[in-house]
């Protein structure tokens, strides 16, 4: 039987309490009071590898990791699990802290969630109470009661085994997120500086524009025939209009359709300006310490289950700067990428035999092209993306008809999800992550306005129809994207466990929805590559069962991240 132990830190000092829990989530015995909580947890982890139950991993684990260097195998994150269970109950957005969950159990007013901690927070062993428990409430009593209630709600869900797996994977992801922030992604300041200088010119003093940005700004002004600040759409749009180019926005996709030379210059300016602002010299001073980029990941930061970050831009490292991610001497970066992940998820979820056959062929789009589009891979890709994202205009709409004929089960799944969304319903991922219900703030029409902004009932009805279709496109893709997140989290948890079995050196240092990077000694790279492949296949079986659809991870061991792309 699995060992489960609840743990709460003392409000001050380094002590705390531990309490074993039974299968129903309730306390077994009196528990233990530990003057040094981190040391007591390290001893228990070495002896029995329990599943730790605590209020929030992102608050508890960082200081525990720093103090005792203990890396728990498993945990149950009450805050993350509460968020999942609230979503399943159609209660997205309600407070998810331990205090809020306790209040709901006791029919008390729910305290709002505290602001998320940031990079500038002062370090302490265990953070001050952020759970908003009443002053007369014992934190261990509240924790064990909420955990027992969560176990009850998991058991009462439509698919308890899937829900339990989702909660376990989300909690394991939280452990990995803290560890990746602690270990950091190797980052060479010298290479970064060389790349920035090549792209932008020498580092400017103060807040001045780098030389190359300044030169591009001047050339834009010359092409438009007047002074203009390229950072200001309010100046750029009228300037283009005066030279006969009508633009609705200065977004890149619109500028690429313009033949005027100023448009190409502005595109280049925007690209380099983003690099300077988001990953330039000032960014490195804020986020890179001791040769490591230490990102702060937010598990489940996107409603589909994808992660976000608290600043730092870890999930948007520009390709032009990936050369700065360099392994330590004697080490390699093992970069693993799950190619064509979402189409494979659609094939596995729908059980469509034609799409499953295409998935087994390696390049799914090429196989799809041979099967249904006369070998035209670009058209096959457009057709499949149109099916997943609900594109109906132009060529995409024509290709959808082919998809419906040749892959009826796959199209039936996404179109049913779209109809559910249009009717105001919710859809679920393979493991049960649930979409939010539409609301006034989310029900957005295709022009970016709100459904309630129309001036008369006739206009409101038209906007409501567009908003419904927009929400249908959201739910259409949600079932695929959220199920891809299910697989990715299960893969990450399995990989983390397998890396631990190899030894202390291989470390996960980067993760986004379809890619991981492991930093490991060169001689361990083959073992890590095998662990990656095994983790991907384990996640396939856990999430999708006996599907014939493969989920391959293309894996490369490189010295520099740029060499993997």
N, C-alpha and C positions, 0 to 999 in steps of 0.2 A: 504494500500500500504506500502511496506517495506521502512523504513527509511534508507537512505544511506548517509554517511558523509565522505568526503575526509579530510585527516589530514596530515599536514607537520610540522615538528619541525623547529624552527629557527636554523640557523647554529651555534649560540652560545647562551648560556643562557637556561632558562627553558620554554620559550614561544613558540608560534607557531600559526598556523591558521587552522581553520575548515571551511568546505564549504559543505552545503547540495547539493546532486546531484539528478537529475530527473531520470525517467525511462530509458532515453537514455544515462545516464552516464554523462550528461553535467551539469555544475553548475546551481543552482537555487538560485538567490539572491546574495548578496555581501559577505556572510560568516561572520566569527567572528575571530577577533584577540584576542588571549588569552595570557596574561602575564604568567600564570601558565597553560601550556597545559595539564599536567596530571590531575590537578584538574578540568579543564573544561571538559575533556573527561569523568571523573568520574561522573560529574553531568549529562551529556548527557546519559551516559550508564544507570544510575539509572532511568532517566525520559522516555527514548524512545527506549533503546536497539537497536541502529542502527547497520547496517553493516558498519564497518569502512573500508575505502579504504586507504591503505598506500603502500609505496614502497616495504617494506620487513619486515615481522614479526620478523625475528631473529635479526634485527637491531633496530627496534622501540620498541618492546614489553618488552624486559627484563628490561630496565630502567624505563619504564612506570609502570611495575609491582612492582618494588622496591620502586618507589616514591609514588604512589597513591594506591597501593594494589587493583587496579581496574582490573577485569577479564572480558574482553569483551565477549559477547555471540557469536559474529560473526565478521568475517573480510573478506576482499578480498585482498590477497597478490599478488601484481602486479608482483613481481619477479617469484613466483612459477607458477602463471597462465601463464605468458609469456613463461616459459619453456614448459608447457603443450601444448600451442597453437603452438609454434615453432615446437614441435615434431609432432603434427598433420599435419603440413604443410611440413613435410619431411626436417626440418631444425634443426635437433638435433645438439647441440654443439655451436650454435650461442650465442652471449652474451645476457643475459636475464635481465640485470639491467634496472632500470627506464631510465637511460641515453641512453642505447642502444635501447630500445623500442622507445624513443622519436626521436633518430637519424633516425631510420627507417621510422618513420612518416614524417620526414622533409627531407628525402633523403640526410642525412649527413653521414659522416663516422662513423661506429659503434665503440664506445670505448670498449675495452676488459673489462670483468668483473674483479672487484677487488678481491684479495685473500680473502678467507673466514676468518672471525674473529676467533681467537683462545682463549683458556682458559686464557692465560697470558695477554690479552689485558687489559689496564687500564680502569676502569669503569668511565663513564661519563653519564650524564642524557640521552643525545641523541648523538649517535656517529657522528663523522664528516662525511661530505658528501662522500658516497661511490657509488653514482649513476652516476657520470661522466656527469653531465649536463653542457652544456656550461655556462660560467660565466654570460652571459646576459639573461639566461633563468629563468623565475620565476618557482620555483619547483611546486607550486600548479597548475599553468597552464599546466605544463608538465604532472603532475600526473593525472589531470582530463581528459586531451586529450588522454593519453595512456589508461586509464580506459574505456573511451567511445569507443575507437578503439577495445579494448578487448571484450567489450560487442557486438560490431558489428560482430567480428569474431566468437564469441560463437554462435550468432544467425544464422550465415551463415554456421555453421558446419553441418555435415550429420544428427546428432541427437542432436539438441540444448539442449533439456532437460537433456540428459545424460551428455553432456559437461558441462553444468551449475552445475550439481550435482558433477561432478568430481572436478571442480574448487573450489566449496564450501567446499567439503570434504578435499581437499588438504590444503586449507587455515585454516580450523578448526584444522586439524592436526598440523599445524604450531603453533597455539595458545597452544594446548596441549603440544607440545614439549618444548616450553619455560617454561610452568608451571611445567612440570615434572623436568626440570633442576633446577628450583627455589626451588621446594618443596623437591626434592631428595628422593632417595630410602633409607629407614632406614638401617643402617649398623652398626653392633656391632664390634668395634675395638677389644674388649676382645675376642669375639668368633673367629674373623678372625685370631687373633694372635695364639689362641689355635689350630685352624685348620692348619695354616701354620706350626707351630712347630711340630705337629703330622705328617705332610706330608714331611717336609723338614729338620727338626731338628731346633735347636735354631737359631735365627736371626744372621747371620754372620756379622763381622765387615767389613766396607768398601765394596768393590765389590767382596769379596770372594764368592766361591760357598758354599751354605749350606751343612751341613755335609752329609746328605743323598744323595744329588747329587754327592758329592765328592766320597762317597763310591760306588755309581753305576758306576761312571766313571772308578774307579779302577777295579771293577769287569768286566766291558766291556773289559778293556785292558788285564786282565788276561785270559779271554775266547778267545780273538783274538791273544794272544801271543806276543803283542808288544804295545808300547806306542801309543795312539791314542786320539785325541780330539773328543769326541762324538758330539760336536757342529759343526764339520767341515766335510761335505760330501766328500770333497777332500781327507781327511784322512780315513774316515770310509769305503768308497767304495773299495779302494785297500786293506784295511785290511781284509774285508770280502772275497775278491777275493783270498787272500793268503790262506784262510782256506777252499776254494772250494765253496764259495757261491757267485754267480754272481748276483749283484743288479744293476738295472738301476738308481734307486734313493734311498733315505733314507726315503721316505714317509711311513706313518704308514700302509697304506693298503698293501704295498709291503712287509714290514717287517713281517706282520702277516702271510704271506704265507711261511715264512722261519722257519725251524725246529731247527736251531742252537741256543744254549742257549744265545749267545750274542745278538740275535735279540730281544728276550723277554726283556732283560735288557735295550737295547737301546730304546725300546718302552716305558718302564716305565720312563727312563731318560727323553725322549722327553716330556712326559705328565707332569712330575713334573717341568721340566725346563720352559715349557710354563706358568704354574701357577706362578712360581717365577718371570718370566719376565713380564707377563701381568697383574697379580692380586696379586702380593706379597707385601712386606712391603713398598717398594718405591712407588708402585702404590697407596697404601692407603694414603700415605703422600701427593701425588699429587691430588687425586681425592675425598677423603672423608673428609668433613668438618662438624664440629658440629654434628657428628653422622649420616650424610647423604652422600650417593654417588650421586654426582650431575653431571649426564651425560650431554653431549652436543649432542643432536640428530640432524641429518641432514635429514629433510623431503624430500622424493623423492631422496635420495642419491644414490639409485640404479635405473637403467633405467626402471625396472619393477614396480617402485613405492614403493618398500620396503625402509625402512629407513636405514641410516648408522649413525655412530657417529664420532665426531672429537676426536679420542683418547678415552681412558678410558675403552674400551671393554665392554660397557653396554650390547651389544647384544650377548656377548659370556661369560656370567658369568658361570664358570665351576660348574658342579654339586657338585663337592667335596667341594666347598666354599659357596654353597647356604645356609648353616647353619648360615652364618654371617648376612644374611638378616633377621632381627628380628624386629617385631612390637614393638612400644612403649608400656609401661605398660598401660593396659586398652584399647588397640587397637588390631585390627586384620588385617592381610593381606588377602584380598579377591583375590585369584589367579584364573583367568579364562583362560581356554585353549580351543581353537577351534580345536578339534580333526579332523583329516582327512579332512582338509580344502580344499586342492587342488582337491582331487577326487570329493568332493561335488560340487565344482565350475564347474568341467567338466560335471557333471550330470545336473546341472542347466543350463549351457550355451547351451549344446547340445540338451536338451530335450529328451535324450534317455530314454524310459520308463523303460527298464530293470535296468539301472544304477540308475534311480530315485527310483525304488522300493527297491533296495539294500540300498540306502542312508537312506530311511525311517526306516530301521530295527535297527538302532542304530550303531552297529559295521559294517561299510560298507564292510570291507574286509571279515568278516565272512559270511555276507549275499551273497556276490559275490561268495564266495567259495561254498556255498550250491547250488547256482543257476547254476554255470558253471564249477566248478573244484572239484566236488565230495567231497566237505567239506574240501578241503585242503587249509586252510587260507594262509599259507606262499606262496603257488604257486599263489593264487589269488592276493596277494599283489604284487608279482613280475610282474604279467601280467599287472596290472593296472599301476604300475610305469613305466613299459616298454612302455606302450601306451603313457603316458604323456611325457616321456623323450626321446623316440625314440631309446630305446635299441633293437637291432635286433640279437645279437649274442647269441649262446648257448641256454639255456632253455627259455630265455626271448623271443627269436624269435619264438619258437614253440608255446608259450602261446599266443603271439599276434594273431595268426591265430584263436584261440578260441575267443578272444576278438572281432575280426572283425565279426565273425559269430553271436555272442550272443548280442553284443552291437554296432550295425553298425553306429548309429547316433553319438555316442561318438567318435568312431574311425574316422569317416568321418571328424569331426571338427578338430581334431589335425593333421590328415594327410593332410588336405587342407592347414592348417597353415604351415606345413613343406614344401609342394610344393611351396607355395608362397615365403617362405624364400629362398629355393633353386634357385628360379628364380630371386632373387634379390629384391623382393617386401617387403612391410611392412604389419604387422598385428596389430590389435587393441584389447584392452581389452573390457570388457562389456561396460564400460563407455567411451571408446575412447582413453585411453592412448595408444600411438603409438610406435611401435618398431623402432629403428634406421635402416637406410639402411646399407647394408654391405659396408665396405670400406677396403682399404689395411691394415689398422691397426687392423681391427676387423675380417677380413676374414681369420680365422686361421684354419689350417688343424689339423687333429687328432693327429699329432706328435708334435704340438706346433709351427711349423714354419709358415712363411707367404707364401701365394700363389705365390708371385713374386720372391721367392728365387731359383726356379728351374734353372738348368743350360742350358736346351735346351727346345724347344717348346713342345716336347713330354712329358717331365717331368712336364712342367708347366701345360699342360692340365690335367694330372693326379692329380696334386695338386689342381687345380681349382675345379675338381669334388669333391675331398675330402672336400675342403673348403666350397663348396656349400652345401654338405650334413651336414657339421658341422653347418652352418648357419641355415639350415632347422631344425635341432634339437633345435637350440636356439629359432626360431620363434614358433616351435611346443609347447615348454613349456611357451614361453612368454605370449601367450593368456591366459593360465591358471594362471600363477603366477601373472601377472598384474591384472587380474580380481579378484584374491584373495586379492590383495592389495586394489582394489576398495572397496570390501566388508569390509575389515579390517578398512579402513579409515572412511567409513560411520558408522561402528559400534562404532569406537572411538568417532566420533563427537556426535552420539546419546547418548553414555554413558556419555560423558562430560556434555551434557545438562541435563540429568536425575540426575546426581550427584549434580549438582548445585541446582536442585529443592529439593533434600533431605536436603541440608543445607551446611554451609561452611566447615564442617569437613571432609567428604569423599574426598580424594584427589587421583587422578591418579598419580602413582609414577613410573610406568614402562610400556613399550609397545614394543613389537616386532611383527612380521608379523602375528602371530596367538595366541598371549598371552598378557594379561594385568594384572596388579596388582593395586589394590586400597587399600590405607591405611585409615582405618576408625575406629571410636570408636566401641567397641565390640557390643554395643546395636544396632548399625546401620548396622551390617553385614547382617542381613536378607533383609533389604531394598536395600542394595547394590547388593546382589545376584539377587534380582528381577529386579533391574535396568539393570544388565548385560544381563540377559536373554531377557528382552524387547528390549535392544539395538541391540542384535544380530538378533532378528526377524525383527526389523525395517529395519536394513541394508539389510537383505534378500529381503524384499519387494521393497525397494528403488532401489536396484541394479539389481535384477533378475526378478522383477515383480511377477506374480502369479504362481510361481514354487512350486511344491509339495516337493521339496528337502529341508529338514531341515538343519539348520546350528547351531547345539547345541554347547553351551559353557559349558564345565565341570567346575564347580565353587566350590572352597573349601575356607573356612575361617580358617586360621591357624595363629599361633604365629610366625612360622618360615617358610621361603620359602622352605627349604628342606623337610618339612612335606607335601608339596603339590605335590611332585613328587614320 
